Amino acid sequence: MAHGGVVRRLADVLPERGPQRALALASFVNRLGNGLFNTAAVLYFTLVAHLPATQVGLGLTVAGLIGLLAGFPAGNLADRRGPRGVALAALLLQAVSMAAFLFVHGWPVFTLIATVDRLASSAYNAARGTLVARTGGEHPARFRAKLRNLNNVAVVLGTLGAALAIQAGSRAAYTALIVANAASFLLCALFQLRLPDYPALPGPETHHHWTVLADRAFVAFAALDGAMGVQYQVVSLLLPIWISAHTHAPRWTVAAVYAVNSVVCVLVQTRIGTAVETPRQAGRAFRRAGLLFLGACPLMALSADVPVWVAPGLLVLAIAVHSVAEVWQSSAESALGFGLAPDHAQGQYQGLLGVGFDTGQALAPLLLTGVCLGLGQAGWLLLGAFLAALGLAGPPVARWAERTRQVVAVPLPPATPVPDAG
């Protein structure tokens, strides 16, 4: 009985055998490596590579902005030549650029390597989006929810591994993180070799390389989603500073916030993600996310006014609400991002969605630190109102998108059989 329960539990977590499981395992090792490196990256560059923190920040900003340029053309290439080859090339480039960080000894070289890394990452994300769409099967919403769930677990495990290296504090420990992340890109590529080599899909004669830009409803959603995406850095950037500088909560609360965010996302991801499948459902999910963010932000602001024995509990409650909102947003993003894109142009649409998201992430530090840290508790209220306003725009944009869809049934060609993965 216990064995059967474990098997059923694994079936709930892992996608079915074949291309879905191969892509899930590829995503898992990729995010595991990212969790290892991203958690300790700034410390490596400042403490081991001996770059000033200001130079690291400037280099990463330059790399992030230039990296925006790759997603759209890479998505186009995935549409015209097939997504697997583009994804594999981007992964190999990421493995090389990650290993090259071991030889950083100055700002120009650091910025160059970081830029190549960001270009490759943007290209991979666009191609990967097309692969997710092509392997979605009969229940794409459930498949995407399982992917996000596995990714959340992978990031948690990677973060724990990075914490061990940070605690050791040696050059060898940081080097091990970089090597492990570089290896994760290669392992991810090996798993993706088990995917079918999906050919390009034929499109209408009116299709061209900039078709997505004429889809104003989708462009509006990409902008909305990119703007709401600033909330991801509330946990990673804003709350640690707020807790340490503006509340009486003990320092361990920062770790507790990270843990609660990860656990809540893992617990509710599949249930919520499976329930958000159509554009209409996605619009409502986006609105629900905005309203939940509006509920979480005042709780975070209030944590500055409560005694030390209340602050941790209040912050845990706030981050739990925030985490549920995060899952509603990511589920809406997947349903609209994939559901509004025609089959023959998934790469192009995913590329534009990535540009919107990455732009929001580039602007998030300035917005969050300038508003919430600059204005204090009033800044938190403004942030909540901003996210709620974005969420309220979700249903009208979804209805607009539904009205303007020109659904063209393009049958998927049969994929070349491949061995089962896993």
Secondary structure, 3 states (H helix, E strand, C coil): CHHHHHHHHHHHHCCCCCHHHHHHHHHHHHHHHHHHHHHHHHHHHHHHCCCCHHHHHHHHHHHHHHHHHHHHHHHHHHHHHCHHHHHHHHHHHHHHHHHHHHHCCCHHHHHHHHHHHHHHHHHHHHHHHHHHHHCCCCCHHHHHHHHHHHHHHHHHHHHHHHHHHHHHCCHHHHHHHHHHHHHHHHHHHHHHCCCCCCCCCCCCCCCCCCHHHHCHHHHHHHHHHHHHHHHHHHHHHHHHHHHHHHCCCCCHHHHHHHHHHHHHHHHHHHHHHHHCCCHHHHHHHHHHHHHHHHHHHHHHHHCCCCCCCCHHHHHHHHHHHHHHHHHHHHHHHHHHHHHCCCHHHHHHHHHHHHHHHHHHHHHHHHHHHHHHHHHCHHHHHHHHHHHHHHHHCHHHHHHHHHHHCCCCCCCCCCCCCCCCCC
